[in-house]
């Protein structure tokens, strides 16, 4: 079965071969990291990359405190090398960006145009990054997040927003704001909320939804899918063994039972991707 026929997933006008992704981890997830795992992932978000003076200074402070960070004199030049290296793979590439102004994001989008997905880091909770007006700052100041989304969409590119659940005053409202601003993807760190948060975000927004946080087994992945996630992503446990196991099990399930075509109820063996609340009535 061909990848599109199996999962019917497109991101940035590219076929996503499996609904398993790698989430960004600053100082860790770069092109080399992704290429080592490319056989078993459909998408990857490299970074996070600080792209202007305030966020670069925040990254330096964080590195001095012992955190891993990507630090470059010329972020655009460094990103160019990473994007070029990933052109050889069939993995849909996203770049997780940390900027303090909408203009800094737009500058990156002008450099690489539609070659990648542009992911706004509204997720980092480190004080230095929040003080720079990035990360969780954007969840508490959604008007600025909207400005950044619109600045990127003005460059006619695909936009993802990486969020941390439970930070905004209301995640459903946030999902609607992100959707109405023009974003294409919500990449949600579920924290401890689990599939209930997936369902809340799905009910609020039709955007492509990537569920993240401790989704490292087939059962956990299918639970996320059954409540509305389109993909799942892994960060700390994105080792080759775990990714291979997830990819194989999800693919086998799709080929045996279908993915989106669920004419039967769950109690009769139907696809758990659809309407779990309607099962066995």
C-alpha positions as CSV (number, residue, x, y, z in Angstrom):
1,X,0.0,0.0,0.0
2,X,1.4,3.4,-0.9
3,X,1.9,5.9,1.9
4,X,-0.8,8.3,0.8
5,X,-3.3,5.6,0.3
6,X,-2.5,4.3,3.7
7,X,-2.7,7.4,5.8
8,X,-4.0,10.2,3.5
9,X,-1.6,12.7,5.2
10,X,-0.2,15.8,3.4
11,X,1.9,18.5,5.1
12,X,3.4,21.3,3.1
13,X,2.0,19.7,-0.1
14,X,4.2,16.6,0.6
15,X,3.1,13.1,1.5
16,X,3.7,12.1,5.1
17,X,4.7,8.4,4.9
18,X,3.8,7.6,8.5
19,X,2.0,9.6,11.2
20,X,5.1,9.5,13.5
21,X,7.2,12.6,13.9
22,X,10.2,13.9,15.8
23,X,9.7,17.0,18.0
24,X,12.4,19.6,18.4
25,X,14.8,19.5,21.2
26,X,17.1,22.5,21.3
27,X,20.8,21.6,20.9
28,X,19.9,18.0,20.0
29,X,17.5,17.6,17.0
30,X,19.3,18.7,13.8
31,X,19.5,17.3,10.3
32,X,22.0,14.5,11.3
33,X,19.7,13.4,14.2
34,X,16.7,13.2,11.8
35,X,18.6,11.4,9.0
36,X,19.7,8.7,11.4
37,X,16.0,8.0,12.1
38,X,14.5,8.8,8.7
39,X,13.3,5.3,7.8
40,X,10.7,5.4,10.5
41,X,9.3,8.9,10.7
42,X,7.1,11.0,8.4
43,X,8.0,14.4,9.7
44,X,10.6,16.1,11.9
45,X,10.9,19.5,13.5
46,X,14.5,20.5,13.9
47,X,15.6,23.1,16.5
48,X,14.7,25.1,18.3
49,X,16.7,27.8,16.6
50,X,16.9,31.3,18.0
51,X,16.8,33.7,15.1
52,X,17.3,37.2,16.4
53,X,19.4,39.1,18.9
54,X,17.1,38.9,22.0
55,X,16.5,35.1,21.5
56,X,20.2,34.4,20.7
57,X,21.1,36.1,23.9
58,X,18.5,34.0,25.8
59,X,20.1,30.9,24.2
60,X,23.5,32.0,25.4
61,X,22.2,32.5,28.9
62,X,20.5,29.0,28.8
63,X,23.7,27.4,27.6
64,X,25.7,29.0,30.4
65,X,23.2,27.5,32.8
66,X,24.0,24.0,31.3
67,X,21.2,23.5,28.8
68,X,21.9,22.3,25.3
69,X,21.4,25.0,22.7
70,X,22.1,25.6,19.0
71,X,24.3,28.8,18.9
72,X,25.5,30.3,15.6
73,X,26.9,33.6,14.6
74,X,24.7,33.5,11.5
75,X,21.4,31.6,12.1
76,X,20.3,31.8,8.5
77,X,23.5,30.4,7.2
78,X,23.4,27.5,9.8
79,X,19.7,26.8,9.0
80,X,20.5,26.7,5.3
81,X,23.0,23.9,5.9
82,X,20.4,21.9,7.8
83,X,17.7,22.4,5.3
84,X,20.0,21.4,2.4
85,X,21.1,18.3,4.2
86,X,17.4,17.2,4.7
87,X,16.5,17.6,1.0
88,X,17.9,14.1,0.4
89,X,15.3,12.5,2.7
90,X,11.6,11.8,2.3
91,X,10.8,13.2,5.7
92,X,8.7,16.4,5.8
93,X,10.9,19.0,7.4
94,X,9.9,21.7,9.9
95,X,12.1,24.2,11.6
96,X,11.2,25.2,15.1
97,X,12.0,28.9,15.5
98,X,12.4,31.3,18.4
99,X,12.1,34.9,17.5
100,X,11.2,38.1,19.4
101,X,9.4,39.9,16.6
102,X,7.2,38.9,13.7
103,X,9.8,40.4,11.3
104,X,12.4,37.9,12.4
105,X,10.2,35.0,11.5
106,X,9.3,36.6,8.1
107,X,13.0,37.0,7.3
108,X,13.6,33.3,7.7
109,X,10.5,32.5,5.6
110,X,11.8,34.7,2.8
111,X,15.1,32.8,2.9
112,X,13.7,29.3,2.6
113,X,10.3,29.9,1.1
114,X,8.2,26.8,0.9
115,X,11.0,24.3,1.4
116,X,10.1,23.7,5.1
117,X,7.3,24.1,7.6
118,X,7.9,27.1,9.9
119,X,7.1,26.2,13.5
120,X,6.6,29.0,16.0
121,X,8.0,28.0,19.4
122,X,5.3,28.9,21.8
123,X,6.4,26.1,24.0
124,X,9.7,26.9,25.7
125,X,9.3,27.7,29.4
126,X,12.8,28.8,30.2
127,X,12.8,32.2,31.9
128,X,15.4,33.7,29.5
129,X,13.3,32.8,26.5
130,X,10.1,34.0,28.0
131,X,11.7,37.3,28.9
132,X,12.7,37.6,25.3
133,X,9.1,37.5,24.2
134,X,9.1,33.9,23.0
135,X,8.0,30.5,24.1
136,X,5.3,30.4,26.7
137,X,5.1,34.2,26.6
138,X,3.2,33.8,23.3
139,X,0.6,31.6,25.0
140,X,-0.1,34.3,27.6
141,X,0.0,37.1,24.9
142,X,-1.9,35.5,22.0
143,X,-2.2,38.8,20.1
144,X,1.6,38.7,19.5
145,X,1.3,35.0,18.5
146,X,-1.4,36.1,15.9
147,X,1.0,38.8,14.6
148,X,3.7,36.2,14.1
149,X,1.4,33.7,12.3
150,X,0.2,36.4,10.0
151,X,3.7,37.6,9.2
152,X,4.7,34.0,8.2
153,X,1.5,33.4,6.2
154,X,2.1,36.7,4.3
155,X,5.2,34.9,2.9
156,X,2.9,32.0,1.7
157,X,4.4,29.3,3.8
158,X,3.1,26.4,6.0
159,X,2.9,27.4,9.6
160,X,2.9,25.2,12.7
161,X,2.5,26.4,16.3
162,X,4.1,24.4,19.1
163,X,2.1,24.9,22.3
164,X,2.3,23.6,25.8
165,X,-1.2,22.6,27.1
166,X,-2.4,24.2,30.3
167,X,-0.5,27.5,30.0
168,X,-3.0,29.6,28.0
169,X,-6.1,30.6,29.9
170,X,-8.2,28.3,27.7
171,X,-6.6,25.8,25.2
172,X,-9.7,25.5,23.1
173,X,-9.9,29.3,22.7
174,X,-6.2,29.3,21.8
175,X,-6.7,26.6,19.2
176,X,-9.5,28.7,17.6
177,X,-7.3,31.8,17.7
178,X,-4.4,30.0,16.0
179,X,-6.8,28.6,13.4
180,X,-8.4,31.9,12.6
181,X,-5.0,33.6,12.4
182,X,-4.1,31.3,9.5
183,X,-1.9,28.6,10.9
184,X,-1.9,25.1,9.4
185,X,-0.7,22.9,12.2
186,X,-1.1,22.8,16.0
187,X,1.7,20.7,17.6
188,X,0.5,20.2,21.2
189,X,2.6,19.1,24.2
190,X,-0.2,17.5,26.1
191,X,1.7,17.6,29.5
192,X,-0.4,15.4,31.9
193,X,-3.7,16.0,30.2
194,X,-3.7,13.0,27.9
195,X,-6.3,12.3,25.2
196,X,-8.9,14.6,26.8
197,X,-6.7,17.6,25.7
198,X,-6.4,16.1,22.2
199,X,-10.2,15.9,21.9
200,X,-10.6,19.5,23.3
201,X,-8.2,20.9,20.7
202,X,-9.7,18.8,17.9
203,X,-13.2,20.0,18.7
204,X,-12.0,23.6,18.6
205,X,-10.0,23.5,15.4
206,X,-9.8,21.7,12.0
207,X,-6.0,22.2,11.7
208,X,-3.6,19.3,11.4
209,X,-3.0,18.2,15.0
210,X,0.2,16.6,16.2
211,X,0.0,15.1,19.7
212,X,3.2,15.2,21.8
213,X,4.4,14.0,25.2
214,X,5.2,10.4,26.3
215,X,3.4,8.9,23.3
216,X,5.9,6.1,23.0
217,X,3.8,2.9,22.6
218,X,1.3,1.7,20.0
219,X,-1.6,1.9,22.5
220,X,-0.8,5.5,23.5
221,X,-0.5,6.5,19.9
222,X,-3.8,4.9,18.9
223,X,-5.5,6.5,21.9
224,X,-4.3,9.9,20.6
225,X,-5.4,9.1,17.0
226,X,-8.8,7.9,18.2
227,X,-9.4,11.3,19.9
228,X,-8.5,13.4,16.9
229,X,-4.7,13.6,16.5
230,X,-3.4,13.3,12.9
231,X,0.2,12.6,14.0
232,X,2.1,11.8,17.2
233,X,5.6,13.2,17.9
234,X,8.4,12.0,20.1
235,X,11.2,14.0,21.7
236,X,13.3,12.5,24.5
237,X,12.4,8.9,23.6
238,X,12.8,9.4,19.8
239,X,15.4,6.6,19.6
240,X,15.5,4.4,16.5
241,X,14.1,1.4,18.3
242,X,11.0,3.1,19.6
243,X,10.3,4.9,16.4
244,X,10.7,1.7,14.4
245,X,8.3,-0.2,16.6
246,X,5.7,2.6,16.5
247,X,5.9,2.9,12.7
248,X,5.6,-0.8,12.1
249,X,2.7,-1.3,14.5
250,X,0.7,1.7,13.2
251,X,1.4,0.7,9.6
252,X,0.2,-2.8,10.2
253,X,-2.9,-1.5,11.9
254,X,-3.7,0.8,9.0
255,X,-3.2,-2.0,6.4
256,X,-5.3,-4.5,8.3
257,X,-8.2,-2.3,9.4
258,X,-8.1,0.9,7.5
259,X,-7.3,4.4,8.8
260,X,-10.0,6.9,8.0
261,X,-12.6,4.6,6.5
262,X,-14.5,3.3,9.5
263,X,-17.9,2.0,8.4
264,X,-18.2,-0.4,11.3
265,X,-18.6,0.2,15.0
266,X,-15.7,-0.5,17.3
267,X,-17.3,-3.6,18.7
268,X,-17.4,-5.1,15.2
269,X,-13.7,-4.4,14.5
270,X,-14.1,-0.9,13.1
271,X,-11.3,1.7,12.8
272,X,-10.7,3.4,16.1
273,X,-9.8,6.6,14.3
274,X,-13.5,7.5,14.0
275,X,-16.1,8.4,16.6
276,X,-15.0,6.4,19.6
277,X,-18.1,7.7,21.4
278,X,-20.3,5.9,18.9
279,X,-18.8,2.5,19.6
280,X,-21.0,-0.5,20.4
281,X,-24.3,1.3,20.5
